[in-house]
Amino acid sequence: MPHGPGRRSDGSGRQARTRHHALGIGALLVEQAAQGTRDGNLQRPRRDGRNEAGLPRRVQALGHYEWQNTPEGKQPWYFTAADGSPLLAAAGLWDEWKNRETGERLKSCTMIITEPNDFAAEIHDLPAFLTEDQFALWLSGGAGADYLKPASNDYLQRWPVSKRVNSSKADADDPTLIEPIQFEPA
């Protein structure tokens, strides 16, 4: 998991919470499947009987920022669920590993990025968003690459937001960072 404000796992390996301002996530919850733990070393069983690191996870977010290249510089856009759902869920992977230099156990997660749908193509690539009916199969490790396709064009809504979101000096808890602004592309 990225270091920073938030809550780390209680050691059970069940969940970890943190904020990650640079991704525009606000509140991030990485949900782990309850399988494959042994001495803190998480492995995903494969169909051929071997194990590989990185368990499927659902990365939940209140919204997602992406940046559009414009002649005036990078313009941030905020994406949320078009149906008003309070959370987006992206396909992700979680792993725990040992830093060879320090011996420290580190937790890492990533969102899986896919090609944009037509709705987002003029802005940027997007995570592979999961729908509620896909959660169980994704978390069990039984889902295939067909889960990593772009969301349907009506799945998301978006609006331009202030470039203040680009600044490390901006308070990541400032609710005005996701308020719509007037933006006229050149």
Backbone as CSV, one residue per row, in Angstrom:
resi,resn,N_x,N_y,N_z,CA_x,CA_y,CA_z,C_x,C_y,C_z
1,MET,0.851,-1.176,0.000,0.000,0.000,0.000,0.894,1.236,0.000
2,PRO,0.463,2.307,-0.594,1.228,3.534,-0.522,1.307,4.013,0.915
3,HIS,2.429,4.606,1.281,2.545,5.181,2.617,1.788,6.493,2.650
4,GLY,1.352,6.903,3.811,0.658,8.175,3.918,-0.483,8.077,4.887
5,PRO,-1.337,9.100,4.920,-2.443,9.100,5.856,-3.338,7.891,5.642
6,GLY,-3.977,7.476,6.669,-4.912,6.381,6.532,-4.652,5.288,7.536
7,ARG,-5.266,4.154,7.316,-5.155,3.049,8.233,-4.517,1.874,7.545
8,ARG,-3.568,1.252,8.209,-2.943,0.039,7.708,-3.735,-1.154,8.192
9,SER,-3.430,-2.286,7.639,-4.090,-3.513,8.045,-3.835,-3.784,9.517
10,ASP,-4.778,-4.427,10.167,-4.616,-4.778,11.581,-3.778,-6.042,11.742
11,GLY,-3.179,-6.504,10.665,-2.362,-7.695,10.713,-3.111,-8.935,10.273
12,SER,-4.425,-8.837,10.163,-5.204,-9.998,9.753,-5.068,-10.249,8.259
13,GLY,-4.610,-9.246,7.508,-4.506,-9.384,6.068,-5.840,-9.238,5.366
14,ARG,-6.901,-8.873,6.076,-8.234,-8.785,5.470,-8.448,-7.481,4.712
15,GLN,-7.995,-6.359,5.254,-8.201,-5.113,4.537,-7.170,-4.084,4.941
16,ALA,-6.947,-3.131,4.079,-6.064,-2.011,4.359,-6.736,-0.780,3.782
17,ARG,-6.723,0.318,4.517,-7.334,1.553,4.047,-6.274,2.645,4.023
18,THR,-6.330,3.474,3.024,-5.431,4.613,2.939,-6.004,5.616,1.945
19,ARG,-5.507,6.822,1.974,-5.861,7.827,0.991,-4.696,7.942,0.037
20,HIS,-4.960,8.159,-1.208,-3.889,8.343,-2.181,-4.289,9.495,-3.090
21,HIS,-3.874,10.700,-2.709,-4.282,11.929,-3.390,-3.893,11.921,-4.870
22,ALA,-2.725,11.432,-5.200,-2.255,11.510,-6.580,-3.159,10.729,-7.531
23,LEU,-3.779,9.670,-7.058,-4.692,8.919,-7.903,-6.093,9.496,-7.875
24,GLY,-6.330,10.459,-6.974,-7.639,11.071,-6.889,-8.673,10.128,-6.327
25,ILE,-8.252,9.252,-5.463,-9.168,8.237,-4.981,-9.933,8.708,-3.757
26,GLY,-9.362,9.529,-2.927,-10.054,9.976,-1.722,-9.998,8.919,-0.648
27,ALA,-10.805,7.915,-0.730,-10.776,6.820,0.242,-10.611,5.526,-0.527
28,LEU,-9.579,4.824,-0.235,-9.258,3.606,-0.973,-9.430,2.408,-0.069
29,LEU,-10.139,1.439,-0.537,-10.301,0.198,0.216,-9.901,-0.937,-0.695
30,VAL,-8.895,-1.655,-0.282,-8.461,-2.809,-1.043,-9.015,-4.034,-0.347
31,GLU,-9.905,-4.719,-1.027,-10.559,-5.874,-0.441,-9.886,-7.136,-0.943
32,GLN,-9.448,-7.955,-0.011,-8.736,-9.160,-0.372,-9.652,-10.364,-0.320
33,ALA,-9.406,-11.288,-1.186,-10.086,-12.576,-1.107,-9.471,-13.342,0.055
34,ALA,-10.279,-14.062,0.789,-9.784,-14.789,1.958,-9.242,-16.139,1.518
35,GLN,-8.125,-16.106,0.823,-7.516,-17.352,0.370,-6.011,-17.190,0.274
36,GLY,-5.303,-18.288,0.320,-3.890,-18.315,-0.035,-2.943,-17.679,0.955
37,THR,-3.339,-17.381,2.195,-2.396,-16.781,3.113,-1.629,-17.878,3.835
38,ARG,-0.331,-17.672,3.936,0.518,-18.590,4.671,1.733,-17.804,5.130
39,ASP,1.852,-17.576,6.427,2.971,-16.830,6.993,3.122,-15.452,6.353
40,GLY,2.000,-14.805,6.059,2.051,-13.465,5.480,2.446,-13.441,4.023
41,ASN,2.700,-14.606,3.414,3.080,-14.661,2.018,1.847,-15.035,1.213
42,LEU,1.332,-14.090,0.433,0.106,-14.331,-0.315,0.442,-14.846,-1.704
43,GLN,-0.180,-15.916,-2.072,0.021,-16.509,-3.384,-1.333,-16.776,-4.001
44,ARG,-1.427,-16.634,-5.306,-2.664,-16.962,-6.010,-2.482,-18.320,-6.683
45,PRO,-3.300,-19.282,-6.307,-3.194,-20.579,-6.979,-3.561,-20.448,-8.454
46,ARG,-2.809,-21.094,-9.311,-3.108,-21.109,-10.738,-3.709,-22.444,-11.113
47,ARG,-4.342,-22.487,-12.258,-4.992,-23.731,-12.687,-4.003,-24.879,-12.854
48,ASP,-2.741,-24.560,-13.174,-1.766,-25.636,-13.372,-1.132,-26.085,-12.053
49,GLY,-1.631,-25.576,-10.913,-1.150,-26.011,-9.616,-0.016,-25.173,-9.056
50,ARG,0.599,-24.317,-9.884,1.663,-23.458,-9.379,1.042,-22.225,-8.737
51,ASN,1.830,-21.473,-8.007,1.363,-20.236,-7.387,2.042,-19.050,-8.046
52,GLU,1.366,-17.914,-8.043,1.976,-16.678,-8.501,1.570,-15.568,-7.549
53,ALA,2.453,-14.602,-7.368,2.175,-13.504,-6.450,1.112,-12.592,-7.043
54,GLY,0.388,-11.912,-6.182,-0.586,-10.923,-6.607,-1.991,-11.472,-6.625
55,LEU,-2.733,-11.216,-5.577,-4.116,-11.684,-5.487,-5.074,-10.652,-6.063
56,PRO,-6.131,-11.107,-6.711,-7.120,-10.158,-7.225,-7.760,-9.374,-6.078
57,ARG,-7.980,-8.100,-6.301,-8.600,-7.222,-5.321,-9.589,-6.326,-6.011
58,ARG,-10.464,-5.761,-5.206,-11.402,-4.747,-5.682,-10.952,-3.440,-5.048
59,VAL,-10.581,-2.467,-5.859,-10.146,-1.157,-5.379,-11.348,-0.230,-5.469
60,GLN,-11.889,0.153,-4.309,-13.076,1.006,-4.278,-12.672,2.458,-4.110
61,ALA,-13.352,3.330,-4.815,-13.034,4.753,-4.770,-14.307,5.572,-4.879
62,LEU,-14.302,6.731,-4.266,-15.419,7.659,-4.390,-15.484,8.237,-5.798
63,GLY,-14.333,8.338,-6.424,-14.225,8.868,-7.772,-12.809,8.664,-8.263
64,HIS,-12.535,9.099,-9.467,-11.230,8.871,-10.079,-10.851,10.089,-10.910
65,TYR,-9.627,10.588,-10.739,-9.106,11.689,-11.543,-8.346,11.123,-12.742
66,GLU,-8.471,11.785,-13.862,-7.602,11.573,-15.016,-7.286,12.946,-15.594
67,TRP,-6.138,13.036,-16.286,-5.671,14.311,-16.805,-5.663,14.285,-18.324
68,GLN,-6.178,15.362,-18.900,-6.227,15.526,-20.350,-5.132,16.499,-20.763
69,ASN,-4.346,16.119,-21.771,-3.341,17.036,-22.310,-4.051,18.078,-23.161
70,THR,-3.833,19.355,-22.819,-4.420,20.458,-23.580,-3.306,21.456,-23.889
71,PRO,-3.516,22.370,-24.833,-2.499,23.395,-25.106,-2.172,24.246,-23.870
72,GLU,-3.128,24.351,-22.937,-2.927,25.142,-21.719,-2.294,24.326,-20.594
73,GLY,-1.966,23.083,-20.848,-1.409,22.208,-19.818,-2.378,21.080,-19.493
74,LYS,-2.031,20.304,-18.512,-2.863,19.146,-18.144,-4.109,19.600,-17.386
75,GLN,-5.261,19.193,-17.898,-6.545,19.526,-17.278,-7.083,18.297,-16.554
76,PRO,-7.282,18.387,-15.214,-7.849,17.242,-14.492,-9.360,17.127,-14.694
77,TRP,-9.823,15.889,-14.768,-11.237,15.550,-14.867,-11.545,14.580,-13.743
78,TYR,-12.738,14.676,-13.201,-13.170,13.784,-12.123,-14.268,12.877,-12.657
79,PHE,-14.098,11.578,-12.480,-15.050,10.566,-12.945,-15.743,9.932,-11.742
80,THR,-17.050,9.734,-11.833,-17.819,9.008,-10.826,-18.821,8.110,-11.561
81,ALA,-19.511,7.291,-10.797,-20.525,6.409,-11.381,-21.701,7.249,-11.879
82,ALA,-22.135,7.014,-13.104,-23.234,7.780,-13.702,-24.562,7.533,-13.009
83,ASP,-24.721,6.375,-12.394,-26.001,6.056,-11.747,-26.094,6.598,-10.324
84,GLY,-25.075,7.357,-9.895,-25.100,7.946,-8.566,-24.574,7.031,-7.467
85,SER,-24.128,5.837,-7.822,-23.553,4.938,-6.811,-22.424,5.663,-6.083
86,PRO,-22.315,5.451,-4.770,-21.302,6.187,-4.016,-19.876,5.725,-4.274
87,LEU,-19.685,4.547,-4.857,-18.339,4.036,-5.074,-18.164,3.495,-6.485
88,LEU,-16.931,3.635,-6.977,-16.492,2.929,-8.172,-15.634,1.767,-7.686
89,ALA,-15.596,0.694,-8.408,-14.760,-0.453,-8.039,-13.918,-0.833,-9.250
90,ALA,-12.601,-0.761,-9.087,-11.676,-1.101,-10.162,-11.028,-2.446,-9.879
91,ALA,-10.729,-3.169,-10.949,-9.978,-4.416,-10.809,-8.575,-4.056,-10.345
92,GLY,-8.088,-4.772,-9.367,-6.761,-4.510,-8.849,-6.070,-5.783,-8.429
93,LEU,-4.802,-5.636,-8.072,-4.008,-6.733,-7.534,-3.342,-6.258,-6.254
94,TRP,-3.169,-7.161,-5.319,-2.552,-6.860,-4.032,-1.471,-7.880,-3.794
95,ASP,-0.383,-7.441,-3.182,0.683,-8.368,-2.834,1.422,-7.842,-1.612
96,GLU,2.075,-8.725,-0.929,2.950,-8.376,0.196,4.319,-8.936,-0.141
97,TRP,5.354,-8.133,0.058,6.694,-8.571,-0.292,7.708,-8.038,0.710
98,LYS,8.890,-8.594,0.678,9.947,-8.228,1.619,11.009,-7.419,0.889
99,ASN,11.312,-6.224,1.415,12.374,-5.387,0.878,13.700,-6.073,1.185
100,ARG,14.449,-6.429,0.164,15.702,-7.178,0.359,16.751,-6.375,1.098
101,GLU,16.727,-5.042,0.965,17.726,-4.201,1.626,17.424,-3.983,3.101
102,THR,16.147,-3.778,3.441,15.795,-3.440,4.823,15.140,-4.584,5.581
103,GLY,14.656,-5.582,4.862,13.936,-6.676,5.504,12.494,-6.334,5.854
104,GLU,12.084,-5.095,5.590,10.726,-4.653,5.916,9.714,-5.335,5.002
105,ARG,8.579,-5.757,5.589,7.474,-6.325,4.819,6.643,-5.158,4.286
106,LEU,6.418,-5.129,2.999,5.690,-4.042,2.365,4.439,-4.587,1.695
107,LYS,3.376,-3.800,1.764,2.128,-4.148,1.094,1.967,-3.221,-0.103
108,SER,1.612,-3.798,-1.232,1.468,-3.031,-2.465,0.141,-3.363,-3.121
109,CYS,-0.421,-2.369,-3.790,-1.603,-2.636,-4.601,-1.516,-1.820,-5.867
110,THR,-2.257,-2.262,-6.853,-2.299,-1.551,-8.121,-3.689,-1.699,-8.714
111,MET,-4.100,-0.692,-9.443,-5.325,-0.795,-10.236,-4.912,-1.234,-11.639
112,ILE,-5.716,-2.058,-12.251,-5.442,-2.497,-13.614,-6.058,-1.475,-14.571
113,ILE,-5.223,-0.947,-15.467,-5.648,0.077,-16.414,-5.925,-0.596,-17.756
114,THR,-6.977,-0.161,-18.423,-7.353,-0.737,-19.710,-7.534,0.382,-20.729
115,GLU,-7.863,0.005,-21.935,-8.153,0.990,-22.973,-9.374,1.806,-22.558
116,PRO,-9.436,3.071,-22.960,-10.617,3.861,-22.608,-11.812,3.480,-23.475
117,ASN,-13.002,3.701,-22.930,-14.200,3.576,-23.753,-14.323,4.871,-24.576
118,ASP,-15.301,4.943,-25.456,-15.463,6.138,-26.290,-15.699,7.391,-25.448
119,PHE,-16.413,7.245,-24.331,-16.736,8.367,-23.455,-15.483,9.001,-22.854
120,ALA,-14.469,8.187,-22.541,-13.263,8.690,-21.862,-12.068,8.866,-22.788
121,ALA,-12.150,8.411,-24.017,-10.989,8.367,-24.912,-10.318,9.721,-25.110
122,GLU,-11.089,10.809,-25.156,-10.472,12.123,-25.367,-9.752,12.620,-24.118
123,ILE,-9.983,11.975,-22.985,-9.329,12.376,-21.736,-8.096,11.505,-21.482
124,HIS,-8.284,10.193,-21.272,-7.166,9.317,-20.894,-7.652,7.883,-20.761
125,ASP,-6.724,6.952,-20.580,-7.072,5.566,-20.251,-7.730,5.544,-18.877
126,LEU,-8.434,4.460,-18.575,-9.125,4.338,-17.286,-8.863,2.968,-16.678
127,PRO,-9.093,2.849,-15.365,-9.029,1.517,-14.754,-10.106,0.603,-15.348
128,ALA,-9.886,-0.686,-15.200,-10.895,-1.670,-15.569,-11.898,-1.708,-14.423
129,PHE,-13.031,-1.031,-14.600,-14.035,-0.969,-13.540,-14.856,-2.245,-13.527
130,LEU,-15.175,-2.709,-12.326,-15.979,-3.907,-12.133,-17.392,-3.516,-11.731
131,THR,-18.354,-4.288,-12.183,-19.726,-4.113,-11.735,-19.981,-5.085,-10.587
132,GLU,-21.003,-4.814,-9.808,-21.275,-5.608,-8.608,-21.396,-7.105,-8.912
133,ASP,-21.976,-7.442,-10.043,-22.128,-8.864,-10.378,-20.808,-9.532,-10.746
134,GLN,-19.728,-8.760,-10.905,-18.414,-9.311,-11.226,-17.513,-9.488,-10.000
135,PHE,-17.889,-8.894,-8.866,-17.005,-8.880,-7.698,-16.562,-10.275,-7.259
136,ALA,-17.496,-11.163,-7.021,-17.173,-12.471,-6.436,-16.220,-13.267,-7.317
137,LEU,-16.495,-13.333,-8.611,-15.629,-14.112,-9.497,-14.247,-13.476,-9.603
138,TRP,-14.177,-12.129,-9.656,-12.870,-11.454,-9.708,-12.071,-11.754,-8.437
139,LEU,-12.681,-11.610,-7.279,-11.977,-11.827,-6.013,-11.579,-13.286,-5.805
140,SER,-12.305,-14.215,-6.399,-11.969,-15.634,-6.254,-10.794,-16.036,-7.135
141,GLY,-10.410,-15.180,-8.069,-9.341,-15.511,-9.001,-9.849,-16.268,-10.215
142,GLY,-11.152,-16.444,-10.320,-11.720,-17.205,-11.421,-12.056,-16.390,-12.652
143,ALA,-11.936,-15.080,-12.582,-12.276,-14.226,-13.728,-11.121,-14.197,-14.721
144,GLY,-11.460,-14.060,-15.969,-10.441,-13.987,-17.005,-10.256,-12.569,-17.520
145,ALA,-9.525,-12.455,-18.611,-9.222,-11.152,-19.205,-10.461,-10.422,-19.684
146,ASP,-11.564,-11.143,-19.883,-12.795,-10.483,-20.321,-13.310,-9.499,-19.273
147,TYR,-12.847,-9.604,-18.028,-13.215,-8.647,-16.982,-12.414,-7.356,-17.090
148,LEU,-11.371,-7.337,-17.901,-10.464,-6.193,-17.971,-10.719,-5.335,-19.201
149,LYS,-11.956,-5.257,-19.600,-12.349,-4.455,-20.755,-12.862,-3.093,-20.297
150,PRO,-12.904,-2.126,-21.210,-13.421,-0.807,-20.841,-14.866,-0.882,-20.353
151,ALA,-15.205,0.014,-19.449,-16.587,0.126,-18.974,-17.471,0.583,-20.124
152,SER,-18.753,0.288,-20.042,-19.679,0.771,-21.066,-19.708,2.298,-21.038
153,ASN,-20.069,2.895,-22.161,-20.052,4.354,-22.278,-21.006,5.052,-21.323
154,ASP,-22.011,4.361,-20.827,-22.960,4.993,-19.912,-22.660,4.689,-18.437
155,TYR,-21.535,4.063,-18.148,-21.187,3.673,-16.778,-20.683,4.852,-15.931
156,LEU,-20.030,5.820,-16.570,-19.397,6.924,-15.851,-19.988,8.275,-16.238
157,GLN,-19.781,9.232,-15.337,-19.999,10.636,-15.660,-18.696,11.350,-15.331
158,ARG,-18.487,12.524,-15.894,-17.220,13.245,-15.666,-17.461,14.733,-15.711
159,TRP,-16.542,15.465,-15.089,-16.547,16.915,-15.196,-15.144,17.434,-14.933
160,PRO,-14.808,18.601,-15.533,-13.491,19.191,-15.287,-13.446,19.788,-13.880
161,VAL,-12.272,19.692,-13.259,-12.073,20.236,-11.914,-10.857,21.153,-11.911
162,SER,-10.701,21.876,-10.832,-9.612,22.849,-10.700,-8.241,22.195,-10.817
163,LYS,-7.309,22.903,-11.430,-5.926,22.422,-11.514,-5.239,22.428,-10.149
164,ARG,-5.920,22.958,-9.137,-5.359,22.897,-7.776,-5.148,21.449,-7.334
165,VAL,-5.900,20.524,-7.921,-5.736,19.117,-7.567,-4.330,18.633,-7.945
166,ASN,-3.671,19.301,-8.877,-2.317,18.935,-9.287,-1.260,19.340,-8.274
167,SER,-1.592,20.219,-7.349,-0.618,20.769,-6.415,-0.477,19.917,-5.167
168,SER,0.756,19.636,-4.802,1.005,18.899,-3.559,0.652,19.755,-2.348
169,LYS,0.475,21.056,-2.536,0.105,21.952,-1.434,-1.398,21.941,-1.160
170,ALA,-2.172,21.396,-2.092,-3.628,21.342,-1.905,-3.967,20.338,-0.810
171,ASP,-4.894,20.705,0.046,-5.369,19.801,1.091,-6.177,18.690,0.431
172,ALA,-5.714,17.461,0.555,-6.374,16.334,-0.108,-7.801,16.123,0.390
173,ASP,-8.159,16.681,1.535,-9.511,16.547,2.065,-10.409,17.720,1.691
174,ASP,-9.926,18.621,0.846,-10.693,19.791,0.422,-11.782,19.358,-0.561
175,PRO,-13.052,19.441,-0.165,-14.123,18.978,-1.049,-14.265,19.793,-2.325
176,THR,-13.701,21.002,-2.368,-13.820,21.813,-3.578,-12.939,21.277,-4.710
177,LEU,-12.035,20.342,-4.404,-11.180,19.783,-5.448,-11.964,18.947,-6.458
178,ILE,-13.173,18.527,-6.094,-13.969,17.740,-7.037,-15.165,18.519,-7.579
179,GLU,-15.240,19.807,-7.256,-16.341,20.617,-7.782,-16.107,20.937,-9.255
180,PRO,-17.162,20.906,-10.067,-17.022,21.221,-11.500,-16.576,22.668,-11.707
181,ILE,-15.785,22.876,-12.738,-15.368,24.221,-13.155,-15.799,24.412,-14.596
182,GLN,-15.793,25.671,-15.054,-16.018,25.963,-16.466,-14.715,25.687,-17.198
183,PHE,-14.768,24.916,-18.260,-13.577,24.597,-19.029,-13.949,24.587,-20.500
184,GLU,-13.279,25.401,-21.241,-13.490,25.474,-22.691,-12.181,25.079,-23.351
185,PRO,-12.121,23.871,-23.948,-10.878,23.460,-24.610,-10.573,24.356,-25.793
186,ALA,-9.297,24.590,-25.991,-8.848,25.471,-27.096,-9.029,24.814,-28.443
